[in-house]
Amino acid sequence: MSLFKKLFGSGNDASDEKKEKEVSPFNPETKIPVDEMFTFNFKKNGGKFLYCENLEEVNEQFLNILEENDWFECEATCYESKLFHFLDENRLIYKNTTNPKFLLASCENLIADEGSVLLTSNQIKQNKPHELPANIVVFATTSQILESKSDGLREIKRRYDKDYPTNITTIKYFEKAKEEDFLHYGSAAKNLYLLLLEDL
């Protein structure tokens, strides 16, 4: 109701209140939680989502991924020492590899509004997305889900203070587009598995 009608009243108050309660097609929809938004958009982009309540489930799901793709005793790529134990436990070669089947990485953040994974040189060194293996397994936590890419960049700035990582990129497409348009131009579709650990 406008300010003037509130001050001076109108003979039609009941109908005005009814109109206000009706939802305008121009009003934004009610806001959904960022974790739900991420899950929806990530799956829509073709990502494979594996929710885990504890580290035991993470190990179990990682084993399932290896089994599903027959990646046992193969070469993999991993640049993060905190993840080496996943590969060591399953006797995967990850040093001086020439033909890796997949990349195992963490991420900086998960971006809800576009269902993408935000990576930096901490996870992929100076490789561009098209230089990475076609298959990627990402280990992340629910606390890493942020609403937008700008939130992700702010978080990187806050987390690293002055020693910013380079090569900041997102991977958004997880399956080859049936009909490529200008939005997909230059993007490298990846077969991506997300092991998401509940930590909130």
N, CA and C atoms as a LAMMPS dump frame, in Angstrom:
ITEM: TIMESTEP
0
ITEM: NUMBER OF ATOMS
600
ITEM: BOX BOUNDS ff ff ff
-5.0000000000000000e+02 5.0000000000000000e+02
-5.0000000000000000e+02 5.0000000000000000e+02
-5.0000000000000000e+02 5.0000000000000000e+02
ITEM: ATOMS id mol type element x y z
1 1 1 N 0.851 -1.172 0
2 1 2 C 0 0 0
3 1 3 C 0.899 1.238 0
4 2 1 N 0.557 2.245 -0.801
5 2 2 C 1.397 3.433 -0.888
6 2 3 C 1.286 4.269 0.382
7 3 1 N 2.264 5.123 0.582
8 3 2 C 2.334 5.983 1.764
9 3 3 C 1.123 6.911 1.844
10 4 1 N 0.71 7.482 0.696
11 4 2 C -0.417 8.402 0.695
12 4 3 C -1.715 7.719 1.103
13 5 1 N -1.908 6.498 0.642
14 5 2 C -3.129 5.781 1.004
15 5 3 C -3.125 5.417 2.476
16 6 1 N -1.94 5.141 3.014
17 6 2 C -1.853 4.83 4.441
18 6 3 C -2.204 6.058 5.272
19 7 1 N -1.696 7.232 4.837
20 7 2 C -1.942 8.462 5.584
21 7 3 C -3.389 8.948 5.456
22 8 1 N -3.895 8.952 4.229
23 8 2 C -5.203 9.541 3.986
24 8 3 C -6.318 8.519 3.854
25 9 1 N -5.946 7.249 3.757
26 9 2 C -6.963 6.21 3.663
27 9 3 C -7.641 6.222 2.296
28 10 1 N -8.396 5.184 2.041
29 10 2 C -9.188 5.139 0.811
30 10 3 C -10.438 4.333 1.119
31 11 1 N -11.457 4.576 0.361
32 11 2 C -12.721 3.896 0.605
33 11 3 C -12.654 2.415 0.222
34 12 1 N -11.537 1.984 -0.32
35 12 2 C -11.425 0.66 -0.903
36 12 3 C -10.328 -0.166 -0.232
37 13 1 N -10.105 -0.016 1.064
38 13 2 C -8.967 -0.631 1.766
39 13 3 C -8.895 -2.147 1.621
40 14 1 N -10.015 -2.836 1.695
41 14 2 C -10.02 -4.306 1.651
42 14 3 C -9.494 -4.815 0.311
43 15 1 N -9.944 -4.199 -0.785
44 15 2 C -9.506 -4.675 -2.098
45 15 3 C -8.037 -4.338 -2.348
46 16 1 N -7.558 -3.204 -1.814
47 16 2 C -6.135 -2.839 -1.963
48 16 3 C -5.247 -3.833 -1.239
49 17 1 N -5.637 -4.236 -0.048
50 17 2 C -4.843 -5.212 0.703
51 17 3 C -4.812 -6.547 -0.025
52 18 1 N -5.93 -6.919 -0.625
53 18 2 C -5.992 -8.177 -1.372
54 18 3 C -5.016 -8.14 -2.552
55 19 1 N -4.984 -7.008 -3.269
56 19 2 C -4.084 -6.864 -4.406
57 19 3 C -2.624 -6.977 -3.969
58 20 1 N -2.298 -6.394 -2.814
59 20 2 C -0.916 -6.435 -2.323
60 20 3 C -0.48 -7.859 -2.015
61 21 1 N -1.416 -8.673 -1.519
62 21 2 C -1.08 -10.046 -1.151
63 21 3 C -0.864 -10.935 -2.371
64 22 1 N -1.452 -10.545 -3.517
65 22 2 C -1.243 -11.313 -4.74
66 22 3 C 0.21 -11.158 -5.164
67 23 1 N 0.794 -12.244 -5.658
68 23 2 C 2.197 -12.208 -6.05
69 23 3 C 2.32 -11.658 -7.458
70 24 1 N 3.158 -10.666 -7.606
71 24 2 C 3.418 -10.081 -8.912
72 24 3 C 4.373 -10.98 -9.68
73 25 1 N 4.209 -11.128 -10.987
74 25 2 C 5.14 -11.952 -11.762
75 25 3 C 6.539 -11.348 -11.802
76 26 1 N 6.673 -10.088 -11.399
77 26 2 C 7.973 -9.425 -11.413
78 26 3 C 8.71 -9.541 -10.082
79 27 1 N 8.019 -9.99 -9.05
80 27 2 C 8.683 -10.195 -7.754
81 27 3 C 9.547 -11.442 -7.824
82 28 1 N 10.719 -11.424 -7.183
83 28 2 C 11.528 -12.639 -7.182
84 28 3 C 10.825 -13.738 -6.387
85 29 1 N 11.111 -14.977 -6.759
86 29 2 C 10.51 -16.104 -6.042
87 29 3 C 11.079 -16.159 -4.626
88 30 1 N 10.406 -16.897 -3.773
89 30 2 C 10.927 -17.057 -2.433
90 30 3 C 12.298 -17.71 -2.519
91 31 1 N 13.184 -17.276 -1.677
92 31 2 C 14.572 -17.709 -1.747
93 31 3 C 14.718 -19.121 -1.208
94 32 1 N 15.364 -19.988 -2.013
95 32 2 C 15.604 -21.351 -1.536
96 32 3 C 16.999 -21.4 -0.906
97 33 1 N 17.222 -22.303 0.041
98 33 2 C 18.535 -22.398 0.693
99 33 3 C 19.63 -22.681 -0.33
100 34 1 N 20.838 -22.16 -0.067
101 34 2 C 21.929 -22.296 -1.031
102 34 3 C 22.321 -23.746 -1.28
103 35 1 N 22.22 -24.609 -0.264
104 35 2 C 22.597 -26.007 -0.489
105 35 3 C 21.626 -26.681 -1.457
106 36 1 N 20.331 -26.368 -1.335
107 36 2 C 19.342 -26.915 -2.27
108 36 3 C 19.544 -26.351 -3.665
109 37 1 N 19.825 -25.049 -3.736
110 37 2 C 20.054 -24.4 -5.024
111 37 3 C 21.273 -25.026 -5.714
112 38 1 N 22.355 -25.244 -4.951
113 38 2 C 23.549 -25.851 -5.533
114 38 3 C 23.25 -27.251 -6.05
115 39 1 N 22.603 -28.061 -5.229
116 39 2 C 22.302 -29.438 -5.612
117 39 3 C 21.484 -29.474 -6.902
118 40 1 N 20.465 -28.646 -6.98
119 40 2 C 19.606 -28.606 -8.167
120 40 3 C 20.408 -28.21 -9.409
121 41 1 N 21.163 -27.106 -9.325
122 41 2 C 21.905 -26.602 -10.487
123 41 3 C 23.057 -27.525 -10.88
124 42 1 N 23.713 -28.125 -9.891
125 42 2 C 24.826 -29.044 -10.155
126 42 3 C 24.327 -30.271 -10.926
127 43 1 N 23.224 -30.831 -10.473
128 43 2 C 22.645 -32 -11.157
129 43 3 C 22.134 -31.614 -12.549
130 44 1 N 21.543 -30.413 -12.666
131 44 2 C 21.046 -29.935 -13.958
132 44 3 C 22.202 -29.822 -14.967
133 45 1 N 23.391 -29.471 -14.476
134 45 2 C 24.575 -29.353 -15.335
135 45 3 C 25.186 -30.712 -15.674
136 46 1 N 24.661 -31.785 -15.065
137 46 2 C 25.161 -33.122 -15.382
138 46 3 C 26.16 -33.682 -14.383
139 47 1 N 26.352 -33.012 -13.245
140 47 2 C 27.285 -33.505 -12.226
141 47 3 C 26.718 -34.677 -11.448
142 48 1 N 27.612 -35.508 -10.946
143 48 2 C 27.203 -36.662 -10.132
144 48 3 C 27.482 -36.315 -8.671
145 49 1 N 26.435 -36.311 -7.891
146 49 2 C 26.462 -35.799 -6.523
147 49 3 C 26.396 -36.954 -5.527
148 50 1 N 27.392 -37.056 -4.63
149 50 2 C 27.412 -38.123 -3.626
150 50 3 C 27.539 -37.487 -2.24
151 51 1 N 26.447 -37.485 -1.514
152 51 2 C 26.407 -36.891 -0.176
153 51 3 C 26.959 -37.885 0.845
154 52 1 N 27.848 -37.408 1.725
155 52 2 C 28.469 -38.27 2.742
156 52 3 C 28.346 -37.615 4.118
157 53 1 N 27.95 -38.399 5.108
158 53 2 C 27.794 -37.865 6.462
159 53 3 C 29.093 -37.888 7.259
160 54 1 N 30.039 -38.76 6.876
161 54 2 C 31.32 -38.84 7.596
162 54 3 C 32.418 -39.31 6.645
163 55 1 N 33.656 -39.309 7.131
164 55 2 C 34.794 -39.67 6.288
165 55 3 C 34.76 -41.136 5.853
166 56 1 N 34.171 -41.975 6.672
167 56 2 C 34.037 -43.383 6.314
168 56 3 C 33.191 -43.521 5.045
169 57 1 N 32.109 -42.745 4.967
170 57 2 C 31.256 -42.761 3.773
171 57 3 C 31.984 -42.18 2.567
172 58 1 N 32.832 -41.168 2.797
173 58 2 C 33.624 -40.589 1.699
174 58 3 C 34.515 -41.671 1.097
175 59 1 N 35.223 -42.418 1.964
176 59 2 C 36.1 -43.494 1.488
177 59 3 C 35.307 -44.561 0.73
178 60 1 N 34.145 -44.898 1.259
179 60 2 C 33.291 -45.912 0.635
180 60 3 C 32.808 -45.452 -0.74
181 61 1 N 32.374 -44.19 -0.836
182 61 2 C 31.883 -43.659 -2.118
183 61 3 C 33.021 -43.528 -3.136
184 62 1 N 34.219 -43.161 -2.663
185 62 2 C 35.368 -43.07 -3.57
186 62 3 C 35.671 -44.452 -4.148
187 63 1 N 35.606 -45.46 -3.308
188 63 2 C 35.81 -46.84 -3.749
189 63 3 C 34.746 -47.237 -4.782
190 64 1 N 33.505 -46.823 -4.56
191 64 2 C 32.422 -47.103 -5.517
192 64 3 C 32.684 -46.453 -6.876
193 65 1 N 33.233 -45.228 -6.852
194 65 2 C 33.56 -44.529 -8.104
195 65 3 C 34.642 -45.294 -8.865
196 66 1 N 35.673 -45.733 -8.128
197 66 2 C 36.755 -46.5 -8.761
198 66 3 C 36.212 -47.786 -9.374
199 67 1 N 35.325 -48.425 -8.643
200 67 2 C 34.744 -49.688 -9.105
201 67 3 C 33.857 -49.47 -10.332
202 68 1 N 33.024 -48.459 -10.282
203 68 2 C 32.101 -48.16 -11.379
204 68 3 C 32.847 -47.908 -12.696
205 69 1 N 34.002 -47.243 -12.602
206 69 2 C 34.752 -46.868 -13.8
207 69 3 C 35.945 -47.775 -14.098
208 70 1 N 36.154 -48.798 -13.242
209 70 2 C 37.291 -49.701 -13.381
210 70 3 C 38.608 -48.919 -13.404
211 71 1 N 38.793 -48.084 -12.39
212 71 2 C 39.989 -47.25 -12.281
213 71 3 C 41.012 -47.821 -11.296
214 72 1 N 40.883 -49.072 -10.92
215 72 2 C 41.855 -49.661 -9.999
216 72 3 C 43.192 -49.835 -10.703
217 73 1 N 44.261 -49.579 -9.967
218 73 2 C 45.63 -49.737 -10.463
219 73 3 C 45.866 -48.97 -11.763
220 74 1 N 45.295 -47.789 -11.849
221 74 2 C 45.525 -46.943 -13.023
222 74 3 C 46.254 -45.671 -12.58
223 75 1 N 46.518 -44.8 -13.545
224 75 2 C 47.164 -43.531 -13.233
225 75 3 C 46.097 -42.473 -12.932
226 76 1 N 46.416 -41.613 -11.976
227 76 2 C 45.533 -40.5 -11.621
228 76 3 C 46.393 -39.257 -11.447
229 77 1 N 45.758 -38.107 -11.395
230 77 2 C 46.463 -36.85 -11.143
231 77 3 C 45.925 -36.275 -9.844
232 78 1 N 46.843 -35.795 -9.012
233 78 2 C 46.454 -35.116 -7.766
234 78 3 C 47.599 -34.202 -7.363
235 79 1 N 47.3 -32.947 -7.083
236 79 2 C 48.323 -31.97 -6.717
237 79 3 C 48.299 -31.605 -5.235
238 80 1 N 47.415 -32.237 -4.462
239 80 2 C 47.24 -31.854 -3.055
240 80 3 C 47.623 -33.008 -2.133
241 81 1 N 48.651 -32.8 -1.332
242 81 2 C 49.15 -33.872 -0.454
243 81 3 C 48.098 -34.357 0.541
244 82 1 N 47.165 -33.487 0.919
245 82 2 C 46.119 -33.902 1.877
246 82 3 C 45.18 -34.961 1.299
247 83 1 N 45.203 -35.149 -0.036
248 83 2 C 44.337 -36.143 -0.682
249 83 3 C 45.091 -37.401 -1.116
250 84 1 N 46.4 -37.403 -0.97
251 84 2 C 47.2 -38.542 -1.433
252 84 3 C 46.769 -39.859 -0.794
253 85 1 N 46.301 -39.802 0.462
254 85 2 C 45.937 -41.045 1.161
255 85 3 C 44.819 -41.806 0.436
256 86 1 N 43.895 -41.084 -0.227
257 86 2 C 42.842 -41.756 -1.004
258 86 3 C 43.465 -42.616 -2.106
259 87 1 N 44.495 -42.078 -2.724
260 87 2 C 45.139 -42.769 -3.84
261 87 3 C 46.063 -43.873 -3.344
262 88 1 N 46.788 -43.607 -2.253
263 88 2 C 47.697 -44.613 -1.681
264 88 3 C 46.937 -45.852 -1.224
265 89 1 N 45.813 -45.64 -0.544
266 89 2 C 45.01 -46.75 -0.027
267 89 3 C 44.498 -47.665 -1.138
268 90 1 N 44.329 -47.104 -2.33
269 90 2 C 43.79 -47.879 -3.446
270 90 3 C 44.845 -48.189 -4.515
271 91 1 N 46.104 -48.042 -4.132
272 91 2 C 47.248 -48.363 -4.993
273 91 3 C 47.151 -47.723 -6.38
274 92 1 N 46.851 -46.433 -6.387
275 92 2 C 46.791 -45.694 -7.644
276 92 3 C 48.082 -44.896 -7.828
277 93 1 N 48.567 -44.844 -9.046
278 93 2 C 49.803 -44.115 -9.354
279 93 3 C 49.434 -42.67 -9.64
280 94 1 N 50.101 -41.728 -8.953
281 94 2 C 49.778 -40.321 -9.173
282 94 3 C 51.018 -39.444 -9.326
283 95 1 N 52.204 -40.05 -9.312
284 95 2 C 53.436 -39.266 -9.505
285 95 3 C 54.002 -39.566 -10.884
286 96 1 N 54.402 -38.513 -11.595
287 96 2 C 54.984 -38.63 -12.939
288 96 3 C 54.101 -39.453 -13.882
289 97 1 N 52.848 -39.107 -13.929
290 97 2 C 51.918 -39.86 -14.786
291 97 3 C 51.893 -39.269 -16.198
292 98 1 N 51.61 -40.121 -17.166
293 98 2 C 51.541 -39.661 -18.552
294 98 3 C 50.124 -39.724 -19.11
295 99 1 N 49.321 -40.672 -18.602
296 99 2 C 47.972 -40.839 -19.118
297 99 3 C 46.976 -41.061 -17.974
298 100 1 N 46.754 -40.026 -17.145
299 100 2 C 45.86 -40.216 -15.996
300 100 3 C 44.407 -40.388 -16.412
301 101 1 N 43.71 -41.28 -15.718
302 101 2 C 42.286 -41.526 -15.988
303 101 3 C 41.403 -40.453 -15.361
304 102 1 N 41.852 -39.905 -14.22
305 102 2 C 41.035 -38.89 -13.547
306 102 3 C 41.901 -37.974 -12.691
307 103 1 N 41.317 -36.849 -12.322
308 103 2 C 41.928 -35.892 -11.399
309 103 3 C 41.189 -35.987 -10.077
310 104 1 N 41.926 -36.101 -8.989
311 104 2 C 41.341 -36.024 -7.646
312 104 3 C 41.732 -34.669 -7.075
313 105 1 N 40.752 -33.878 -6.658
314 105 2 C 41.029 -32.52 -6.169
315 105 3 C 40.015 -32.11 -5.125
316 106 1 N 40.404 -31.124 -4.341
317 106 2 C 39.421 -30.451 -3.492
318 106 3 C 38.957 -29.249 -4.312
319 107 1 N 38.38 -28.252 -3.698
320 107 2 C 38.005 -27.046 -4.435
321 107 3 C 38.029 -25.882 -3.455
322 108 1 N 37.956 -24.686 -3.995
323 108 2 C 37.883 -23.505 -3.134
324 108 3 C 36.461 -23.354 -2.6
325 109 1 N 35.498 -23.419 -3.52
326 109 2 C 34.088 -23.296 -3.14
327 109 3 C 33.193 -23.951 -4.172
328 110 1 N 31.946 -24.171 -3.767
329 110 2 C 30.905 -24.658 -4.662
330 110 3 C 29.94 -23.49 -4.865
331 111 1 N 29.637 -23.168 -6.11
332 111 2 C 28.842 -21.979 -6.416
333 111 3 C 27.401 -22.395 -6.718
334 112 1 N 26.495 -21.992 -5.835
335 112 2 C 25.109 -22.466 -5.882
336 112 3 C 24.324 -21.952 -7.079
337 113 1 N 24.424 -20.651 -7.393
338 113 2 C 23.535 -20.101 -8.424
339 113 3 C 23.815 -20.624 -9.824
340 114 1 N 25.02 -21.191 -10.046
341 114 2 C 25.283 -21.788 -11.356
342 114 3 C 25.67 -23.263 -11.268
343 115 1 N 25.699 -23.826 -10.068
344 115 2 C 25.996 -25.246 -9.904
345 115 3 C 27.394 -25.61 -10.359
346 116 1 N 28.359 -24.716 -10.088
347 116 2 C 29.725 -24.939 -10.56
348 116 3 C 30.697 -25.168 -9.413
349 117 1 N 31.916 -25.566 -9.781
350 117 2 C 32.986 -25.833 -8.818
351 117 3 C 34.091 -24.815 -9.065
352 118 1 N 34.459 -24.063 -8.027
353 118 2 C 35.491 -23.019 -8.139
354 118 3 C 36.848 -23.607 -7.755
355 119 1 N 37.775 -23.58 -8.713
356 119 2 C 39.114 -24.144 -8.52
357 119 3 C 40.167 -23.064 -8.716
358 120 1 N 41.335 -23.278 -8.108
359 120 2 C 42.463 -22.364 -8.306
360 120 3 C 43.734 -23.179 -8.521
361 121 1 N 44.84 -22.476 -8.59
362 121 2 C 46.136 -23.142 -8.761
363 121 3 C 46.45 -24.077 -7.592
364 122 1 N 45.793 -23.915 -6.462
365 122 2 C 46 -24.835 -5.331
366 122 3 C 45.521 -26.246 -5.662
367 123 1 N 44.536 -26.357 -6.542
368 123 2 C 43.988 -27.667 -6.901
369 123 3 C 44.478 -28.168 -8.265
370 124 1 N 44.661 -27.249 -9.212
371 124 2 C 44.961 -27.678 -10.588
372 124 3 C 46.265 -27.084 -11.137
373 125 1 N 47.07 -26.478 -10.278
374 125 2 C 48.309 -25.807 -10.709
375 125 3 C 47.968 -24.789 -11.791
376 126 1 N 48.728 -24.768 -12.875
377 126 2 C 48.468 -23.78 -13.931
378 126 3 C 47.716 -24.372 -15.121
379 127 1 N 47.137 -25.555 -14.946
380 127 2 C 46.401 -26.204 -16.03
381 127 3 C 45.082 -25.5 -16.307
382 128 1 N 44.758 -25.374 -17.553
383 128 2 C 43.441 -24.873 -17.964
384 128 3 C 42.472 -26.064 -17.929
385 129 1 N 41.171 -25.81 -17.805
386 129 2 C 40.214 -26.918 -17.733
387 129 3 C 40.35 -27.943 -18.861
388 130 1 N 40.596 -27.482 -20.095
389 130 2 C 40.702 -28.427 -21.21
390 130 3 C 41.972 -29.283 -21.136
391 131 1 N 42.948 -28.884 -20.296
392 131 2 C 44.187 -29.663 -20.133
393 131 3 C 44.059 -30.731 -19.043
394 132 1 N 42.984 -30.687 -18.278
395 132 2 C 42.767 -31.649 -17.202
396 132 3 C 42.167 -32.938 -17.767
397 133 1 N 42.296 -34.046 -17.02
398 133 2 C 41.654 -35.289 -17.473
399 133 3 C 40.146 -35.095 -17.65
400 134 1 N 39.539 -35.921 -18.491
401 134 2 C 38.101 -35.812 -18.772
402 134 3 C 37.255 -36.15 -17.544
403 135 1 N 37.824 -36.93 -16.612
404 135 2 C 37.116 -37.331 -15.401
405 135 3 C 37.721 -36.619 -14.194
406 136 1 N 36.858 -36.08 -13.34
407 136 2 C 37.322 -35.369 -12.141
408 136 3 C 36.505 -35.847 -10.948
409 137 1 N 37.214 -36.121 -9.832
410 137 2 C 36.553 -36.439 -8.566
411 137 3 C 36.904 -35.304 -7.605
412 138 1 N 35.9 -34.579 -7.139
413 138 2 C 36.116 -33.44 -6.242
414 138 3 C 35.636 -33.797 -4.846
415 139 1 N 36.492 -33.52 -3.859
416 139 2 C 36.133 -33.699 -2.455
417 139 3 C 35.868 -32.31 -1.872
418 140 1 N 34.663 -32.097 -1.334
419 140 2 C 34.298 -30.796 -0.773
420 140 3 C 33.418 -30.997 0.454
421 141 1 N 33.167 -29.905 1.167
422 141 2 C 32.317 -29.957 2.358
423 141 3 C 31.127 -29.007 2.176
424 142 1 N 30.088 -29.25 2.93
425 142 2 C 28.876 -28.426 2.803
426 142 3 C 29.131 -26.965 3.178
427 143 1 N 30.117 -26.699 4.043
428 143 2 C 30.416 -25.317 4.431
429 143 3 C 31.058 -24.528 3.288
430 144 1 N 31.458 -25.208 2.214
431 144 2 C 32.076 -24.527 1.069
432 144 3 C 31.048 -24.037 0.056
433 145 1 N 29.78 -24.32 0.285
434 145 2 C 28.747 -23.88 -0.664
435 145 3 C 28.449 -22.399 -0.437
436 146 1 N 28.618 -21.608 -1.495
437 146 2 C 28.312 -20.18 -1.454
438 146 3 C 27.322 -19.851 -2.554
439 147 1 N 26.634 -18.728 -2.415
440 147 2 C 25.557 -18.413 -3.358
441 147 3 C 26.043 -18.059 -4.75
442 148 1 N 27.08 -17.198 -4.842
443 148 2 C 27.488 -16.727 -6.165
444 148 3 C 29.001 -16.75 -6.336
445 149 1 N 29.434 -16.565 -7.574
446 149 2 C 30.855 -16.546 -7.888
447 149 3 C 31.551 -15.383 -7.167
448 150 1 N 30.877 -14.246 -7.06
449 150 2 C 31.481 -13.098 -6.371
450 150 3 C 31.701 -13.413 -4.887
451 151 1 N 30.778 -14.196 -4.282
452 151 2 C 30.981 -14.638 -2.891
453 151 3 C 32.226 -15.527 -2.806
454 152 1 N 32.407 -16.382 -3.81
455 152 2 C 33.568 -17.268 -3.856
456 152 3 C 34.863 -16.493 -3.965
457 153 1 N 34.878 -15.456 -4.799
458 153 2 C 36.084 -14.634 -4.962
459 153 3 C 36.386 -13.85 -3.688
460 154 1 N 35.332 -13.362 -3.034
461 154 2 C 35.52 -12.666 -1.751
462 154 3 C 36.121 -13.615 -0.706
463 155 1 N 35.631 -14.858 -0.703
464 155 2 C 36.13 -15.854 0.241
465 155 3 C 37.602 -16.171 -0.025
466 156 1 N 37.997 -16.264 -1.281
467 156 2 C 39.413 -16.486 -1.622
468 156 3 C 40.251 -15.32 -1.117
469 157 1 N 39.772 -14.105 -1.326
470 157 2 C 40.497 -12.909 -0.869
471 157 3 C 40.647 -12.922 0.65
472 158 1 N 39.583 -13.3 1.356
473 158 2 C 39.627 -13.344 2.822
474 158 3 C 40.544 -14.456 3.32
475 159 1 N 40.453 -15.635 2.716
476 159 2 C 41.182 -16.813 3.165
477 159 3 C 42.688 -16.685 2.978
478 160 1 N 43.094 -16.112 1.84
479 160 2 C 44.523 -16.081 1.53
480 160 3 C 45.186 -14.752 1.832
481 161 1 N 44.447 -13.783 2.296
482 161 2 C 44.943 -12.477 2.694
483 161 3 C 45.772 -11.825 1.593
484 162 1 N 47.082 -12.166 1.495
485 162 2 C 47.915 -11.531 0.467
486 162 3 C 48.466 -12.526 -0.55
487 163 1 N 48.639 -13.763 -0.169
488 163 2 C 49.218 -14.771 -1.047
489 163 3 C 48.116 -15.442 -1.883
490 164 1 N 47.521 -14.653 -2.792
491 164 2 C 46.394 -15.141 -3.567
492 164 3 C 46.805 -16.257 -4.525
493 165 1 N 45.965 -17.287 -4.65
494 165 2 C 46.243 -18.304 -5.67
495 165 3 C 45.981 -17.718 -7.06
496 166 1 N 46.613 -18.291 -8.047
497 166 2 C 46.401 -17.838 -9.424
498 166 3 C 45.518 -18.86 -10.135
499 167 1 N 45.293 -18.632 -11.408
500 167 2 C 44.531 -19.569 -12.234
501 167 3 C 43.172 -19.899 -11.613
502 168 1 N 42.413 -18.881 -11.285
503 168 2 C 41.081 -19.064 -10.701
504 168 3 C 40.08 -19.35 -11.822
505 169 1 N 39.387 -20.466 -11.721
506 169 2 C 38.446 -20.861 -12.771
507 169 3 C 37.289 -21.654 -12.174
508 170 1 N 36.216 -21.756 -12.917
509 170 2 C 35.107 -22.62 -12.5
510 170 3 C 34.875 -23.674 -13.576
511 171 1 N 34.441 -24.834 -13.13
512 171 2 C 34.004 -25.874 -14.057
513 171 3 C 32.499 -25.999 -13.85
514 172 1 N 31.784 -25.808 -14.935
515 172 2 C 30.327 -25.718 -14.827
516 172 3 C 29.596 -26.797 -15.618
517 173 1 N 30.179 -27.267 -16.712
518 173 2 C 29.497 -28.239 -17.565
519 173 3 C 30.082 -29.622 -17.339
520 174 1 N 29.21 -30.569 -16.987
521 174 2 C 29.669 -31.903 -16.603
522 174 3 C 29.212 -32.979 -17.575
523 175 1 N 28.661 -32.567 -18.684
524 175 2 C 28.345 -33.495 -19.756
525 175 3 C 28.343 -32.704 -21.053
526 176 1 N 28.646 -33.368 -22.122
527 176 2 C 28.704 -32.717 -23.434
528 176 3 C 27.317 -32.193 -23.785
529 177 1 N 27.251 -30.933 -24.189
530 177 2 C 25.97 -30.33 -24.553
531 177 3 C 25.423 -30.979 -25.819
532 178 1 N 24.129 -31.263 -25.81
533 178 2 C 23.494 -31.871 -26.978
534 178 3 C 23.5 -30.887 -28.149
535 179 1 N 23.182 -29.642 -27.839
536 179 2 C 23.249 -28.583 -28.846
537 179 3 C 24.125 -27.477 -28.286
538 180 1 N 25.276 -27.313 -28.884
539 180 2 C 26.192 -26.284 -28.39
540 180 3 C 25.724 -24.913 -28.853
541 181 1 N 25.722 -23.962 -27.931
542 181 2 C 25.424 -22.583 -28.276
543 181 3 C 26.589 -21.725 -27.802
544 182 1 N 26.464 -20.428 -27.916
545 182 2 C 27.579 -19.553 -27.555
546 182 3 C 27.931 -19.632 -26.066
547 183 1 N 27.004 -20.068 -25.211
548 183 2 C 27.294 -20.199 -23.783
549 183 3 C 28.293 -21.325 -23.511
550 184 1 N 28.31 -22.334 -24.363
551 184 2 C 29.209 -23.477 -24.184
552 184 3 C 30.539 -23.301 -24.92
553 185 1 N 30.654 -22.234 -25.715
554 185 2 C 31.849 -22.052 -26.526
555 185 3 C 33.105 -21.979 -25.648
556 186 1 N 34.075 -22.798 -25.972
557 186 2 C 35.348 -22.792 -25.246
558 186 3 C 35.324 -23.537 -23.927
559 187 1 N 34.181 -24.079 -23.535
560 187 2 C 34.117 -24.802 -22.264
561 187 3 C 34.451 -26.271 -22.509
562 188 1 N 35.132 -26.858 -21.549
563 188 2 C 35.489 -28.27 -21.643
564 188 3 C 34.595 -29.042 -20.681
565 189 1 N 33.674 -29.835 -21.22
566 189 2 C 32.775 -30.62 -20.367
567 189 3 C 33.567 -31.723 -19.676
568 190 1 N 33.33 -31.896 -18.392
569 190 2 C 34.035 -32.904 -17.601
570 190 3 C 33.019 -33.855 -16.964
571 191 1 N 33.408 -35.114 -16.867
572 191 2 C 32.616 -36.097 -16.134
573 191 3 C 33.017 -35.922 -14.67
574 192 1 N 32.174 -35.242 -13.884
575 192 2 C 32.584 -34.841 -12.54
576 192 3 C 31.752 -35.512 -11.46
577 193 1 N 32.463 -36.096 -10.502
578 193 2 C 31.848 -36.678 -9.295
579 193 3 C 32.157 -35.743 -8.136
580 194 1 N 31.161 -35.439 -7.335
581 194 2 C 31.361 -34.614 -6.149
582 194 3 C 31.105 -35.43 -4.899
583 195 1 N 32.151 -35.609 -4.088
584 195 2 C 32.015 -36.239 -2.771
585 195 3 C 31.807 -35.113 -1.777
586 196 1 N 30.581 -34.917 -1.345
587 196 2 C 30.244 -33.792 -0.468
588 196 3 C 30.078 -34.264 0.964
589 197 1 N 30.981 -33.823 1.823
590 197 2 C 30.973 -34.205 3.229
591 197 3 C 30.205 -33.191 4.062
592 198 1 N 29.271 -33.658 4.852
593 198 2 C 28.498 -32.795 5.758
594 198 3 C 29.406 -32.351 6.901
595 199 1 N 29.604 -31.03 7.042
596 199 2 C 30.439 -30.539 8.138
597 199 3 C 29.783 -29.383 8.885
598 200 1 N 28.491 -29.182 8.688
599 200 2 C 27.791 -28.089 9.4
600 200 3 C 26.95 -28.643 10.531
